[in-house]
Amino acid sequence: MSKELVQALDALEQERGIDREVVVEALENALKAAYKKQYNAAQNVEATFDDKKGQMTIKQVKLVVLDEDLVDPDTEIPLTEALEINKAYEPGDEIRFDVTPKDFGRMAAQAAKQVIVQKMREATRQAIYDKYQDYQDEIITGEVERQDSRFLYVMLPGKQEAVMTQGDQMPNETYRMRDRIKVLVNKVDNSLKGPQIFVSRTAPDLVKRLFEQEVPEVYDGTVEIVSIAREAGDRSKIAVYTHDADLDPVGALVGQRGARVQAVVTELGGEHMDIVEWVEDEAQYIANALNPAEVTDVIFDANNEQSVTVIVPDDQLSLAIGKKGQNARLAARLTGFKIDIKAESEAHDLAVERAEANETADGGDQSVVEETQAPVEPADDNQAATDQED
């Protein structure tokens, strides 16, 4: 057993990368616990393992005390007895007695086996955790394994199972066993039961990683994806930027005849992609974000720096807002601004009313001014729809 144990330690260190000292320490603790359980739990004992020879020993530790101070014979030894062993002993010294039982080999072998199995299991768990930690926020291809009321289970390379919550599953997709799908590793937990890997098909970063795979300029950083607003399975807006004045960042993502963006759309089950250019001019960026609608003007709210009113031609109003407010909603998420969209005619009428209110105010009748201004509140249906969705 001694030779086999030393060989097992060598294998753990060389093949699994497990620190030899960690295993020896765990083994000594296991031997100590096994001895105390089998023989005398009241004793103060030490277990030692010689990892060169494979020898195990149990030693009882006793504290030297004055004869009159002796309280516990299992853990203490009177000074007179200690001096019979060695005249150099003084109160406070510790004496170790070899108490290794003759039949301790079987018990030690069982303890050693348990420790080695445990350490191998821990090492495997840690290796899996470390591996998939490196994959966090990256795309990996897996195979659909099964599904229950909580999760979709995806088998990743290396026979490692990952889970996908319902919120991370695409609403426009149906998953079948053995389907191969690309997923984003978005979380890795190192729980007591072992590593648990969470993957997603709805995370905005999945769109970013897919474009990195399809567009070399994004992968090498020439074109930067600044922001993504996504309603998974339906539509995404992507803001892109480049420092290269000779390069069209939007065109880079679209590709020749739309080949690059179409590859991403296909992978996401037909999800529409609006790719717009990020610019430093916030008004222009907001206008770009409302693509494909045309924008006449962008007016910033003097009382709220993150709120703007966007003016569009009358025939562009529904396009700017989008179906169920989606275009406006995604534009707001993309830019970080609260966006109120108004048609030119409506904006003109409001401007006329404000002008008339100002003229009345100049007449000096404050009560008339307040009555005239009261109806001019930005509470139209477009604003309500945008606010509700935001």
C-alpha positions in Angstrom: 0.0 0.0 0.0 2.8 2.4 0.9 4.4 2.1 -2.6 1.0 2.4 -4.3 0.2 5.5 -2.3 3.4 7.2 -3.3 2.8 6.4 -6.9 -0.7 7.8 -6.6 0.7 11.0 -5.2 3.2 11.2 -8.1 0.4 10.7 -10.6 -1.8 13.4 -9.0 0.9 15.9 -9.1 2.2 15.2 -12.6 -1.1 14.4 -14.5 -3.6 16.5 -12.6 -1.4 19.3 -11.4 -2.5 18.8 -7.7 0.0 20.1 -5.2 1.6 17.2 -3.4 1.8 19.1 -0.1 -1.9 19.8 -0.2 -2.7 16.1 -0.6 -0.3 15.1 2.2 -1.8 17.6 4.5 -5.4 16.4 3.7 -4.2 12.8 4.2 -2.7 13.5 7.6 -5.9 15.2 8.7 -7.9 12.2 7.5 -5.5 9.8 9.4 -5.8 11.8 12.6 -9.6 11.8 12.4 -9.7 8.1 11.7 -7.5 7.3 14.6 -9.4 9.4 17.1 -12.7 8.0 16.0 -11.5 4.4 16.3 -9.4 4.6 19.5 -9.6 7.6 21.7 -11.2 10.9 20.8 -9.9 12.6 23.9 -6.3 12.3 23.0 -4.3 15.0 21.4 -2.6 13.3 18.4 -0.7 14.1 15.3 -0.6 12.1 12.1 2.4 12.2 9.8 2.9 10.7 6.4 6.4 10.3 4.9 5.6 10.9 1.2 9.0 9.4 0.2 8.7 6.1 2.0 5.0 6.0 2.2 5.1 5.4 6.0 2.3 6.6 8.3 2.6 7.2 12.0 0.3 8.4 14.8 1.9 10.3 17.7 0.2 11.3 20.9 1.1 14.8 22.1 1.3 15.5 25.8 2.1 18.8 27.5 4.6 18.8 30.4 3.0 20.3 33.5 3.9 20.5 37.2 2.7 17.4 39.1 0.2 19.4 41.1 -1.2 21.1 38.0 -2.1 17.8 36.2 -5.7 17.8 35.1 -6.1 15.6 32.0 -3.8 12.6 31.7 -4.8 12.1 28.1 -3.2 15.4 27.1 -0.8 16.2 29.9 2.2 14.5 31.6 3.5 15.3 35.1 7.0 16.8 35.2 8.4 13.9 37.3 7.4 11.4 34.5 8.8 13.6 31.8 12.2 13.9 33.6 12.4 10.1 33.6 12.3 10.3 29.8 14.7 13.2 29.4 16.1 15.3 32.2 16.0 18.4 29.9 12.1 18.6 29.9 10.5 21.6 31.5 6.9 22.6 32.1 5.4 23.8 28.8 7.3 21.4 26.6 5.5 18.9 24.4 6.4 15.2 24.3 5.3 13.0 21.4 4.7 9.2 21.8 4.4 6.9 18.9 1.0 5.2 19.3 0.5 3.9 15.7 -1.6 0.8 16.0 -0.4 -2.5 14.5 -3.6 -2.8 12.5 -3.7 0.8 11.4 -2.7 -0.1 7.8 -6.2 -1.0 6.7 -7.7 2.1 8.2 -5.0 4.3 6.8 -5.5 2.8 3.3 -9.2 3.5 3.4 -8.6 7.1 4.5 -5.9 7.6 1.9 -8.3 6.3 -0.8 -11.0 8.7 0.3 -8.6 11.7 0.3 -7.2 10.9 -3.1 -10.7 10.5 -4.6 -11.8 13.7 -3.0 -8.8 15.6 -4.2 -9.2 14.3 -7.8 -12.8 15.4 -7.7 -11.9 18.8 -6.5 -9.1 19.1 -9.0 -11.5 18.1 -11.8 -14.1 20.7 -10.7 -11.4 23.4 -10.5 -10.1 22.6 -13.9 -13.6 22.8 -15.4 -14.2 26.1 -13.6 -10.9 27.6 -14.7 -11.5 26.4 -18.3 -15.0 27.9 -18.7 -14.0 31.1 -16.8 -11.7 31.7 -19.7 -14.7 31.2 -22.0 -16.9 33.8 -20.1 -18.4 36.3 -22.5 -17.3 34.2 -25.5 -19.2 32.2 -28.0 -19.1 28.4 -27.9 -21.0 25.8 -29.9 -22.9 23.2 -28.0 -25.5 20.5 -28.6 -29.0 20.6 -27.2 -29.4 17.7 -24.7 -32.8 18.1 -23.0 -35.2 20.6 -21.6 -37.3 20.9 -18.5 -39.5 23.6 -16.9 -36.5 25.6 -15.7 -33.6 25.1 -18.1 -32.5 24.1 -21.6 -29.5 21.8 -21.1 -26.7 22.2 -23.6 -23.7 19.8 -23.9 -20.5 21.8 -24.4 -17.2 20.4 -25.8 -15.5 18.1 -23.3 -18.9 16.6 -22.2 -19.6 19.5 -19.9 -23.2 20.4 -19.4 -24.4 24.0 -19.4 -27.8 25.4 -18.6 -29.9 28.1 -20.4 -32.7 29.8 -18.5 -36.0 30.6 -20.1 -35.0 34.3 -20.3 -31.9 33.4 -22.2 -33.8 31.4 -24.8 -34.8 33.0 -28.1 -38.6 33.5 -28.2 -38.6 32.8 -32.0 -36.7 29.5 -31.7 -37.7 25.9 -30.9 -34.9 23.7 -29.6 -34.8 20.1 -30.4 -32.5 17.4 -29.1 -29.1 17.2 -30.8 -29.5 20.7 -32.4 -26.1 22.4 -32.6 -26.4 26.0 -31.4 -24.0 28.9 -30.7 -24.3 30.2 -27.2 -22.6 32.9 -25.1 -21.1 31.8 -21.9 -22.4 34.5 -19.6 -21.8 33.1 -16.1 -19.8 30.4 -14.4 -20.5 29.5 -10.8 -18.2 27.3 -8.6 -20.8 25.8 -6.3 -20.5 23.0 -3.8 -21.9 20.6 -6.3 -19.4 21.6 -8.9 -19.1 24.3 -11.6 -22.4 25.4 -13.1 -22.2 27.1 -16.5 -24.9 29.4 -17.7 -25.2 30.2 -21.4 -27.4 32.6 -23.4 -28.9 33.2 -26.8 -30.4 36.5 -25.9 -27.5 38.5 -24.5 -26.5 41.6 -26.5 -22.9 40.4 -26.4 -23.8 37.4 -28.5 -24.5 39.8 -31.4 -21.1 41.4 -30.8 -19.2 38.1 -30.8 -21.0 36.9 -33.9 -19.9 40.1 -35.8 -16.4 39.5 -34.5 -16.5 36.1 -36.2 -17.8 37.5 -39.4 -16.0 40.8 -39.7 -12.2 40.9 -39.5 -12.3 44.7 -38.8 -14.3 44.1 -35.7 -12.2 41.2 -34.5 -8.9 43.3 -34.9 -10.5 46.4 -33.4 -10.4 48.6 -36.5 -14.2 48.9 -36.2 -15.5 49.2 -32.7 -19.0 48.1 -31.6 -19.8 50.9 -29.2 -23.3 50.0 -28.1 -26.0 47.3 -28.7 -29.7 47.5 -28.0 -31.5 44.2 -28.5 -34.9 42.7 -28.4 -33.8 39.1 -29.0 -35.3 37.3 -31.9 -36.9 40.4 -33.3 -34.6 43.4 -33.8 -31.2 44.8 -32.7 -29.6 48.2 -33.2 -25.8 48.3 -33.3 -23.7 51.5 -33.1 -20.3 51.3 -34.7 -17.3 53.6 -34.9 -13.8 53.6 -36.5 -10.8 55.8 -36.2 -9.9 55.0 -39.8 -11.2 57.9 -41.9 -11.0 55.9 -45.1 -13.2 53.1 -43.7 -17.0 53.0 -43.6 -17.8 51.2 -40.3 -21.4 50.5 -41.2 -20.4 49.1 -44.6 -17.8 46.9 -42.9 -20.5 45.1 -40.9 -22.9 44.9 -43.7 -20.4 43.4 -46.1 -20.5 43.0 -49.8 -24.1 42.5 -50.9 -25.0 42.2 -47.2 -23.2 38.9 -46.8 -21.7 39.6 -43.4 -24.8 40.9 -41.7 -26.9 38.2 -43.3 -24.7 35.5 -41.7 -25.5 37.0 -38.3 -29.2 37.4 -39.1 -29.3 33.7 -40.2 -27.6 32.5 -37.0 -30.2 34.5 -35.0 -33.2 33.1 -36.8 -34.0 36.1 -38.9 -33.5 38.8 -36.2 -33.3 42.2 -38.0 -30.1 44.3 -37.6 -30.1 48.1 -37.8 -26.4 49.2 -38.0 -25.8 52.9 -37.4 -22.7 55.0 -37.1 -21.7 56.4 -33.7 -20.5 60.0 -33.8 -19.5 62.4 -31.1 -22.2 64.9 -32.0 -25.0 63.6 -29.7 -27.8 65.1 -31.8 -26.5 63.4 -35.0 -26.0 60.1 -33.1 -29.6 60.2 -31.9 -30.8 60.9 -35.4 -28.7 58.0 -36.7 -30.1 55.8 -34.0 -33.7 56.4 -35.3 -32.7 54.9 -38.7 -34.5 54.2 -41.0 -36.6 57.3 -40.2 -35.5 60.8 -41.3 -35.0 63.3 -38.6 -35.5 67.1 -39.0 -34.3 68.3 -35.6 -33.1 67.2 -32.2 -34.0 69.5 -29.3 -32.3 68.9 -25.9 -34.3 69.5 -22.7 -32.7 72.3 -20.8 -34.0 70.8 -17.5 -32.9 67.2 -18.2 -29.6 66.6 -20.1 -30.6 63.0 -20.9 -33.9 63.9 -22.5 -34.5 65.1 -26.0 -37.4 65.9 -28.4 -36.9 64.6 -31.9 -38.8 66.3 -34.8 -39.6 64.2 -37.9 -41.6 64.8 -41.0 -45.2 63.9 -40.7 -45.0 61.0 -43.0 -42.0 59.6 -41.0 -43.7 59.7 -37.6 -44.9 56.0 -37.5 -41.6 54.8 -39.0 -39.6 56.7 -36.3 -41.7 55.3 -33.5 -41.9 51.8 -35.0 -44.2 49.0 -34.4 -45.4 49.1 -30.8 -42.8 51.8 -30.2 -39.9 49.4 -30.9 -37.7 51.7 -33.0 -37.9 54.6 -30.5 -37.4 52.2 -27.6 -34.3 50.6 -29.1 -32.9 54.0 -30.1 -33.3 55.2 -26.5 -31.5 52.2 -25.2 -28.7 52.5 -27.8 -28.0 56.2 -27.0 -29.0 56.4 -23.4 -31.4 59.3 -24.0 -35.1 59.5 -23.3 -36.5 60.3 -26.7 -39.8 62.1 -27.3 -40.8 62.0 -31.0 -43.0 64.6 -32.6 -44.2 65.3 -36.1 -43.3 68.6 -37.7 -46.9 69.8 -37.8 -47.4 69.1 -34.2 -44.1 70.8 -33.3 -45.2 73.8 -35.3 -48.5 74.1 -33.5 -46.8 73.8 -30.2 -44.4 76.6 -31.2 -47.3 78.8 -32.2 -49.1 78.2 -28.9 -45.9 79.0 -27.0 -45.4 82.2 -28.9 -49.0 83.3 -28.3 -48.6 82.5 -24.6 -45.4 84.6 -24.5 -47.3 87.6 -26.1 -50.0 87.3 -23.5 -47.4 87.2 -20.8 -45.9 90.4 -22.1 -49.4 92.0 -21.6 -49.0 91.6 -17.9 -52.0 89.4 -17.1 -50.3 86.5 -15.3 -53.6 84.6 -14.8 -54.2 84.6 -18.6 -50.7 83.4 -19.2 -51.2 80.4 -16.9 -54.5 79.5 -18.4 -53.1 79.7 -21.9 -50.0 77.6 -21.1 -51.8 74.9 -19.2 -52.8 72.7 -22.2 -49.3 72.8 -23.6 -48.0 69.7 -21.8 -45.9 67.0 -23.6 -48.5 64.3 -22.9 -49.4 63.2 -26.5 -49.8 59.5 -27.4 -46.4 59.3 -28.9 -44.7 60.4 -25.7 -46.8 58.1 -23.6 -45.9 55.1 -25.8 -42.2 55.9 -25.6 -42.3 56.5 -21.9 -44.2 53.3 -21.2 -41.8 51.2 -23.2 -38.7 52.9 -21.7 
